[in-house]
Every structure is written in C-alpha cells, then in structure tokens.
Amino acid sequence: MQAAVWYGPGRENFRLEKIDRPEPSPGEVLIQVQRCFFCAMHARAVLVGHAKHHPPVIFGRMLAGDVVAVGEGVTKVKPGMRVTVNPEKPCGECFYCQRGALGHCLNPTKLQPGGMAEFVCVPASLASGIVELPSSIPYEFAAYTETLACILQGIDLSNIGLSDCVVIIGDGGVGLTFLQLARLRGATKIILAGKHDDSLEQASALGADRTVNVTRESLKEIVMAQTDGYGADVVIEAVGSGETYEQALTLLRCGGTAVGFGGTPPGTEFRGNPNLIHYRSLKIYGSYRYTPEHFRQAIELICTKKIDLEPIITNTIPFSKLTTEAVDIHNQPDCRALVIDF
C-alpha cells in the first residue's frame, strides 16, 4: 500500500512510499482510509520539525473509512461498515488519570501508524473507540470528530451560560466551530474577530451577532460598546499568538473567563498585568486535548447535524499530491481545514 512517511523537517523528508499492508491480528480492525485531515501540526513538522514526534512517522489521527477486515474475536465491528475511530485512549492508572484529568494521561494508547496511508490497522486496545457512521454523514465530517472533541473541552472550561456575551478571537475553522458551540450553549451575544473578510462573512451566516476585522477596527472598543463598558463574560483565544493571549484578558468583565485554546510557536511569551487578574477576579483556563466523553459528544453532534461543517472544511487534496502540495495549500489564508481524499 501507499503511505506518507515523515522522516524529519524539510519538504524532501515527507514522501509517499510503498509499504506492506497490515493484516489484523486478534482483536484488531483493518480500515481502508477514505478521508484524513492534514493539520497545522503536520505543516509545522514538515517545515521545522516537531518536539513530540520522532521520525519515521506516518501521521494521521483524524480519519474515517471503511472496515475491510477484522481479527479473531471482533464481533461488534464488521467488514463494510463506514466508521471513524477515537485515536487515543487514556491508561486510567497514571497520576493524571487518577485525578480525572484524562486529557493529560501520561501513558495513552495512540493510533500509530496513523491514517495518512491507504489502510490503517486499529489495535485491539482502541477497537472499542470505533464508531459506525450513518450513511448520511460524509467521511470528512466524521474525520473532524477529534478536533470537535478538543473544542468541546474548551467550551466546557468556558462555562458559557444563558445570556452570556462571548468573544471569539480567531476566524479559522476552530473559531467558526467555537461560534456554533457557544450558540448551542446559550450565549446570546457572540462577537467573532479575525483578519479575513470571507471568514467573517461566514461567521455572520453561522450566527455571530458582530464580526470584527482587527486590521480595520478596534476589538476592545467594539466589545466595550457592545457590553455597556463592562466587558465580555467569556473570551476564547483561538489564534495562538502572544498578542491575542494578552488581549483576551483585557476584554473580560470582572469575574469573566478566558480560555486559551490556540497553540503558539515554541518560545512565544506574552505580558499580563497581575492587577488586571487580581482586582477583576478573572478566571483563566488553558484547553488541551479531550476526553473519551468529549469524543462521544462530538460524534453525536456531527451525526445529528447540530454542527455545520460545510464552511469549516474548505479544501481537499488527493492523496497522490499530499507530500508535494499539502503544506502550501494548508498555509493559504483562505484554507480553514484541509482534508485528504483517498
């Protein structure tokens, strides 16, 4: 079979190769991949490397496809099923798992090798995380489940309630997803800020009450005008820059909540006023990864069509062009999410 193998930083070190197709051992499930996402982490790894990945690696956690074979003892999953899979399972025993912080498990089981290959073999330890898809759900929507699960974790931390004013900084696919979840949680005023007019127009179509192009308008002035000078109940940072992290704290009312969702490049720092945090009693949370329950909730939202992913998944690339063109397509300003078509 063909697989995209990453050998380290440098475009020449990310290439398609022919490798042996896996066969399922007892308890395992073989999936023919139909869709898999190429994300910011992959682009960064190709260009400059990634501290958490050691080559050679076949990337691809966010995938969907068809079951083609099952190992001995597998009864709930059958060949022909359209499926996606939770690519990670916490150990349940480490320091963090014992404290309920499953997203920070020290010894998770992960899907390795991943879905940037024509076939992927799901180990027995992850087979319980395979979910059958309704025929009405496109493969690319199902493959988005892990990202949606991570965003659900951020929404839970924000504790958005009825009548809240929510500010989302970031007009990419993640920001547009946060927008929809905030509305489902009961926010009555949502302000979304970014730099791309097409994304901001899409945000308005998805229910944003006010959009702000930060290249032409002052986000702080608009937020204060929209909140009678008090500030927002919740601010979600979905860009990943020191500047926007710092700005998020200045937009909150007393007792407000900031959620830092965007990952920043190594070495990024930002300055914060301790008195702003102290005297305004701000609550600040970082959001990273997800739990099995978030994954379950995410696939339910997708399968019941409560989340509109059409405007999120903007670009598709054939698997044959993945290693030569994906980075450039992903880094285009109008690309919100890039899916690989097998």
C-alpha positions as CSV (number, residue, x, y, z in Angstrom):
1,M,0.0,0.0,0.0
2,Q,1.0,3.7,-0.3
3,A,1.8,5.7,2.8
4,A,3.0,9.2,3.5
5,V,6.1,8.8,5.7
6,W,7.7,11.8,7.6
7,Y,11.4,11.5,8.1
8,G,12.0,14.8,9.8
9,P,12.0,18.5,9.0
10,G,12.3,19.5,5.3
11,R,9.8,19.0,2.5
12,E,12.1,16.4,0.9
13,N,11.7,14.3,4.0
14,F,7.9,13.9,3.7
15,R,7.2,11.5,0.9
16,L,4.9,8.7,-0.4
17,E,6.3,5.2,-0.2
18,K,5.1,1.7,-0.8
19,I,5.0,-0.3,2.4
20,D,3.5,-3.6,3.5
21,R,-0.3,-3.5,4.0
22,P,-1.1,-4.6,7.6
23,E,-3.3,-7.5,8.4
24,P,-5.4,-7.6,11.6
25,S,-4.3,-9.8,14.4
26,P,-6.8,-11.0,17.1
27,G,-8.9,-8.1,18.3
28,E,-7.7,-5.7,15.6
29,V,-9.7,-4.0,12.8
30,L,-8.4,-3.0,9.4
31,I,-9.8,0.2,7.9
32,Q,-9.4,1.4,4.3
33,V,-9.0,5.1,4.8
34,Q,-11.3,7.4,2.8
35,R,-10.6,10.8,4.4
36,C,-7.9,12.1,6.8
37,F,-7.0,15.6,7.8
38,F,-3.8,17.5,7.3
39,C,-3.5,20.0,10.1
40,A,-1.2,22.8,11.4
41,M,0.8,20.3,13.4
42,H,1.7,18.4,10.2
43,A,2.6,21.5,8.3
44,R,4.9,22.6,11.2
45,A,6.5,19.2,11.4
46,V,7.3,19.1,7.7
47,L,8.8,22.6,7.7
48,V,10.6,22.8,11.0
49,G,10.1,19.6,12.9
50,H,8.0,18.7,16.0
51,A,9.3,18.0,19.5
52,K,6.7,15.4,20.3
53,H,7.3,13.3,17.2
54,H,10.3,11.3,16.3
55,P,10.8,10.1,12.7
56,P,10.0,8.0,10.8
57,V,6.2,8.6,11.4
58,I,3.0,8.0,9.5
59,F,0.8,10.9,10.7
60,G,-3.0,11.0,10.7
61,R,-5.2,10.8,13.8
62,M,-8.4,12.3,12.3
63,L,-9.7,9.8,9.8
64,A,-12.7,7.9,8.5
65,G,-13.1,5.0,6.2
66,D,-14.5,1.5,5.6
67,V,-13.8,-1.7,7.6
68,V,-12.3,-4.2,5.3
69,A,-11.2,-7.0,7.7
70,V,-11.4,-7.9,11.4
71,G,-9.3,-10.0,13.5
72,E,-10.3,-13.1,15.5
73,G,-12.7,-12.2,18.4
74,V,-14.0,-9.0,16.9
75,T,-17.8,-9.2,16.8
76,K,-19.2,-5.6,17.1
77,V,-17.4,-4.3,14.0
78,K,-17.9,-5.9,10.7
79,P,-16.5,-5.5,7.2
80,G,-18.4,-3.0,5.1
81,M,-19.1,-0.6,8.0
82,R,-18.4,3.1,7.4
83,V,-16.5,4.2,10.6
84,T,-14.4,6.7,12.4
85,V,-12.2,5.9,15.4
86,N,-11.1,7.7,18.6
87,P,-7.3,7.6,18.0
88,E,-6.4,7.8,21.7
89,K,-7.3,6.1,24.9
90,P,-6.1,7.1,28.4
91,C,-4.5,4.5,30.6
92,G,-6.8,5.1,33.5
93,E,-3.9,4.5,36.0
94,C,-1.4,7.3,35.9
95,F,-1.1,10.4,38.1
96,Y,-3.4,12.4,35.9
97,C,-6.0,9.7,35.1
98,Q,-6.4,9.1,38.8
99,R,-7.2,12.8,39.3
100,G,-9.8,12.8,36.4
101,A,-7.5,14.8,34.0
102,L,-7.8,12.1,31.3
103,G,-6.6,14.5,28.6
104,H,-3.2,14.7,30.3
105,C,-2.7,10.9,30.6
106,L,1.0,10.1,30.8
107,N,0.6,6.7,29.0
108,P,-2.2,6.9,26.5
109,T,-2.6,4.3,23.8
110,K,-2.4,6.1,20.4
111,L,-3.1,5.1,16.8
112,Q,0.3,4.5,15.4
113,P,0.9,4.4,12.5
114,G,-1.8,6.8,11.5
115,G,-4.2,7.4,8.7
116,M,-2.0,9.0,6.1
117,A,-1.9,5.7,4.4
118,E,-4.3,3.7,2.2
119,F,-5.0,1.3,5.1
120,V,-4.7,1.6,8.9
121,C,-4.9,-1.2,11.5
122,V,-6.7,-0.3,14.7
123,P,-5.1,-2.2,17.6
124,A,-7.3,-4.2,20.0
125,S,-6.9,-1.6,22.7
126,L,-8.5,1.1,20.5
127,A,-11.1,-1.0,18.8
128,S,-13.8,-0.1,21.3
129,G,-13.4,3.5,20.1
130,I,-14.6,2.6,16.5
131,V,-17.9,4.3,15.7
132,E,-20.2,3.3,12.8
133,L,-21.4,6.2,10.7
134,P,-24.9,6.9,9.3
135,S,-24.9,6.8,5.6
136,S,-25.9,10.5,5.5
137,I,-22.7,11.6,7.2
138,P,-19.8,12.3,4.8
139,Y,-16.4,10.8,5.7
140,E,-14.8,14.2,6.0
141,F,-17.4,15.3,8.6
142,A,-16.7,12.1,10.7
143,A,-12.9,12.6,10.4
144,Y,-13.4,16.1,12.1
145,T,-14.6,14.4,15.3
146,E,-11.3,14.6,17.2
147,T,-11.0,18.4,16.6
148,L,-14.6,18.9,17.7
149,A,-13.9,16.9,20.8
150,C,-11.0,19.2,21.7
151,I,-13.2,22.3,21.1
152,L,-15.9,20.8,23.4
153,Q,-13.3,20.6,26.1
154,G,-12.7,24.3,25.7
155,I,-16.4,25.1,25.7
156,D,-16.8,23.1,29.0
157,L,-14.0,25.1,30.6
158,S,-15.6,28.4,29.5
159,N,-18.8,27.6,31.4
160,I,-20.9,29.6,28.9
161,G,-24.4,30.2,30.2
162,L,-27.6,31.7,29.1
163,S,-27.4,35.4,28.2
164,D,-23.6,35.4,28.2
165,C,-21.6,37.6,25.9
166,V,-18.8,35.6,24.2
167,V,-15.9,36.9,22.3
168,I,-14.0,34.5,20.0
169,I,-10.6,35.7,18.7
170,G,-9.8,33.8,15.5
171,D,-11.8,33.3,12.3
172,G,-10.4,30.0,11.2
173,G,-12.2,26.6,11.2
174,V,-11.7,26.3,15.0
175,G,-13.1,29.8,15.7
176,L,-16.2,29.1,13.5
177,T,-16.7,25.8,15.4
178,F,-16.5,27.6,18.7
179,L,-19.1,30.0,17.5
180,Q,-21.6,27.3,16.8
181,L,-21.0,25.6,20.1
182,A,-21.3,28.8,22.0
183,R,-24.7,29.4,20.5
184,L,-25.8,25.9,21.4
185,R,-24.7,26.5,25.0
186,G,-27.0,29.5,25.2
187,A,-24.8,32.6,24.5
188,T,-27.0,35.4,23.4
189,K,-24.3,37.8,22.1
190,I,-21.3,36.4,20.2
191,I,-18.6,38.6,18.8
192,L,-16.0,37.0,16.5
193,A,-12.8,38.7,15.5
194,G,-10.3,37.9,12.7
195,K,-8.5,39.2,9.7
196,H,-10.3,37.6,6.7
197,D,-13.4,39.1,5.3
198,D,-14.6,35.8,3.8
199,S,-14.4,34.0,7.1
200,L,-16.1,36.9,8.9
201,E,-18.9,36.8,6.4
202,Q,-19.3,33.1,7.1
203,A,-19.3,33.8,10.8
204,S,-22.2,36.2,10.4
205,A,-24.1,33.5,8.4
206,L,-23.4,31.0,11.2
207,G,-24.9,33.3,13.8
208,A,-22.3,35.8,15.0
209,D,-24.0,38.9,16.3
210,R,-21.0,41.1,15.4
211,T,-17.8,40.4,13.5
212,V,-14.7,42.5,13.8
213,N,-11.9,42.7,11.2
214,V,-9.0,43.6,13.5
215,T,-7.0,45.1,10.6
216,R,-9.6,47.9,10.4
217,E,-11.4,48.0,13.7
218,S,-10.6,48.1,17.4
219,L,-11.8,44.9,19.0
220,K,-11.6,46.3,22.5
221,E,-13.6,49.4,21.6
222,I,-16.3,47.3,20.0
223,V,-16.5,44.8,22.9
224,M,-16.9,47.6,25.4
225,A,-19.5,49.3,23.3
226,Q,-21.5,46.1,23.0
227,T,-21.3,45.4,26.8
228,D,-22.0,48.8,28.2
229,G,-18.4,49.1,29.2
230,Y,-18.3,46.0,31.4
231,G,-16.5,43.6,29.1
232,A,-17.4,40.1,27.9
233,D,-18.4,37.2,30.1
234,V,-16.1,34.8,28.2
235,V,-13.2,35.3,25.8
236,I,-11.9,32.4,23.7
237,E,-8.4,32.7,22.2
238,A,-8.3,30.5,19.0
239,V,-5.4,32.1,17.2
240,G,-2.2,31.1,19.0
241,S,-0.2,34.2,19.4
242,G,1.2,36.1,22.4
243,E,-0.6,39.3,21.3
244,T,-4.0,37.7,21.2
245,Y,-3.4,35.9,24.6
246,E,-2.6,39.2,26.1
247,Q,-5.5,40.9,24.5
248,A,-8.0,38.3,25.7
249,L,-7.6,39.3,29.4
250,T,-8.3,43.0,28.6
251,L,-11.7,42.2,27.1
252,L,-13.3,40.5,30.2
253,R,-15.7,41.8,32.7
254,C,-15.0,41.4,36.4
255,G,-15.3,37.6,37.2
256,G,-15.0,36.8,33.4
257,T,-13.4,33.7,32.0
258,A,-10.6,33.4,29.4
259,V,-9.9,30.1,27.6
260,G,-6.6,29.8,25.8
261,F,-7.1,27.2,23.0
262,G,-4.6,28.3,20.4
263,G,-1.2,26.6,20.5
264,T,1.7,29.0,19.9
265,P,5.2,28.5,18.4
266,P,7.9,27.5,20.9
267,G,9.4,30.5,22.7
268,T,6.2,32.6,22.5
269,E,5.6,34.8,25.5
270,F,3.1,37.5,26.5
271,R,2.9,40.2,29.1
272,G,0.0,40.3,31.5
273,N,-0.9,42.7,34.2
274,P,-1.3,40.8,37.5
275,N,-3.6,43.5,38.9
276,L,-5.9,43.0,36.0
277,I,-6.3,39.4,37.0
278,H,-6.4,40.1,40.8
279,Y,-8.7,43.1,41.0
280,R,-11.1,41.8,38.3
281,S,-11.2,38.3,39.7
282,L,-10.5,36.8,36.3
283,K,-10.7,33.0,35.6
284,I,-8.1,31.8,33.1
285,Y,-8.0,28.3,31.7
286,G,-5.8,26.5,29.2
287,S,-7.5,23.9,27.0
288,Y,-5.6,21.0,25.5
289,R,-6.7,17.6,24.1
290,Y,-10.0,15.9,25.1
291,T,-11.6,13.0,27.0
292,P,-13.4,9.9,25.7
293,E,-16.7,11.6,26.7
294,H,-15.9,14.6,24.6
295,F,-15.3,12.4,21.6
296,R,-18.6,10.7,22.2
297,Q,-20.4,14.0,22.4
298,A,-18.6,15.3,19.3
299,I,-19.6,12.3,17.1
300,E,-23.2,12.7,18.3
301,L,-23.2,16.4,17.4
302,I,-21.9,15.5,13.9
303,C,-24.3,12.6,13.3
304,T,-27.3,14.7,14.4
305,K,-26.1,17.6,12.2
306,K,-26.2,20.1,15.0
307,I,-22.9,21.4,13.8
308,D,-22.5,22.7,10.3
309,L,-19.1,21.6,8.9
310,E,-19.6,22.7,5.3
311,P,-18.0,26.1,5.9
312,I,-15.2,24.6,8.1
313,I,-13.8,22.1,5.6
314,T,-12.7,24.3,2.8
315,N,-10.0,22.4,0.9
316,T,-9.5,18.9,-0.4
317,I,-6.3,17.3,-1.7
318,P,-5.8,14.0,-3.5
319,F,-3.6,11.5,-1.5
320,S,-1.3,11.3,-4.5
321,K,-0.4,15.1,-4.1
322,L,-0.2,15.1,-0.3
323,T,3.5,15.2,0.2
324,T,4.2,17.8,-2.5
325,E,1.3,20.3,-2.2
326,A,-0.4,19.9,1.3
327,V,1.8,22.4,3.2
328,D,1.3,25.2,0.6
329,I,-2.5,24.6,0.5
330,H,-2.8,24.5,4.2
331,N,-0.9,27.7,4.7
332,Q,-3.1,29.7,2.3
333,P,-5.1,32.4,4.1
334,D,-8.4,31.0,2.8
335,C,-7.8,27.4,4.0
336,R,-9.7,26.7,7.2
337,A,-9.3,22.9,7.1
338,L,-7.6,20.6,4.6
339,V,-8.8,17.0,4.1
340,I,-7.0,14.3,2.2
341,D,-9.2,12.4,-0.3
342,F,-8.1,8.8,-1.0
